[in-house]
Amino acid sequence: VVVVLIECQGMLSEQEDGTPATEDTALMMYLATLVSSVLVVNMESNFNEDTLQHLKPFTSYSKLIDDEEIGDDSLNTPFQNLVFLIHNWQYSDVMSYGYEGGHLMKEEKLTIKKNLPKRGRDLRRYLKDAFSQISCHLLPCPGDAVTVVDNEFQTYLEELSEEVLSPDHLVLKTVAGYTITAQGFSLLLDVCAACLKDLKSLNPSTILKNQMQANCTIVSQESLGKYKQLMKIALKSCPTFLTEEKLEEENSLATEETIKFFKDKTSFTQGNDEDVAQEHEDSLSKDIIEVFKEFEVQNSIREDVEILVAKDDCFTHYCNTMEELISTRNTPFLSQHRLQQIQEAAMKEALSKYQTKVIVDEQRNNKTELLLNELKKKIVITAKQFEEENAVNQQLCLAKAKRETVEQYSRGLSKVLSTTEPVIQDTLQDIHSTTKMVAMQAFREKIQLTYASVADTSEQATQYWDEKEMEKELESRLSQYTDENLMKLELTLSHAVFEAVENYGKDMKIVFLDADPLSSEDLLGMHIAARKNAMKSFQDKLPFDIDGCEEAKQHRTQLGKK
């Protein structure tokens, strides 16, 4: 459900020169009343008789309908809900805020009393006939502060909002007795806007005529939509295309039902402006003829498509058969001889299925034969694709064996080198040799298992993957781990040198804690002792013997200099 709010604030106010804005008021009241399901009329402080007079054209409209005795109930009460909203109500002790007090206000002000002049009595009587429901709501002052709204005002404003806009109370816009769609609402606005061009002729009679014009336009569009829906159902209900005779029959039935639907919905024009309805009916008939031409084209296309569908279905059947037979293999790919056998069987079955799937008449034999040749060509092309896919699978199997071998090798080295401590290069080389030997043995076993059941590809596998090439791949991977290990080694050695120098500095600082200076011999002795401790801490920080690592020797020399 779409909720459209039309803001008309100020339309009942006076112009700058103090005269009422009657023309603008009439225009806005006309538009707002005709297109709305709920019309909220704003009044300040109290019920305003002058404001009530702005609704007089619509009460006259109701009187006109009553005088002409239009039989349709949907127009006997032409408008839907009317809400009088009295804001800044100051007499809550007499009539309480909200709808409760508003009901008392409505009864008091709209009751037809004998002491009222005839104009006032007629206005109230026809106002009740013009709207299906009339209510009143009393709203307190929002408060004196500009930035703060009183809680009491907010409470009754919420009550008003819920009554008008809550899902349980939403009033849907109706035209000619049925709820209109968004498209119908758009058409209603167009008709109303067109009528607003001549405000001088805006009177109850033109309002009635305009609404009938809008109603007929909306019903006409609704009827055309119904015709389209009926024809779509007729086409979809048949598994194949419709013959020319059957299509004409369905069109006649749909047209008859559509015109009847239109006449039933425009019964409100009987005895009043029947020409309006007849014009729309004639226009609707022309629209139906044009739409029917579109359905004729669709049906003709559907007729030709059936042959194409038969061809595509059979081609799909060929592909499915190929995939099903290939999926039953117990090897990653098929031998060339076995693949050719499967292709021939699947093609024979597909061509046979095409020739018996659809019984066609003589007029379509040439087209059928042409599409049969296209089907054969398409199958041949697809057969080559299956061959290429089979060859790719062969290559993938070999590549998988290589990838798994490399992964096994990498896992072996990574497991050993996963700790933060580095190893010397000789140790890394030993680990590499052992891991490579295990990975190569696994590679040979994978090759033998994969191709043992495909006799005509075993030799190809041996040619494609020479063991030396596999070994080269693993050797190339070693450099990655060598670089990583060297980085760890450099970091470990640098850190060990740094801490050793720190330890030396701490030991030497102790010497100067005593106020008395040391002799050169004592100072040299302290230096030798601190240096020895620093060298020992350097060795302790390393997970290997310094003499077995050339890089460690170089850092030890640097440490001595520091």
Helices and strands as residue ranges (DSSP letters): H 22-35, E 38-44, H 49-53, H 56-68, H 73-76, E 79-87, H 98-110, H 118-130, E 131-138, H 151-165, E 174-175, E 178-179, H 182-195, G 199-201, H 204-237, H 244-265, G 267-269, H 274-327, H 336-357, G 362-364, H 365-417, H 425-451, G 455-457, H 458-464, H 467-511, H 520-540, G 546-548, H 550-561
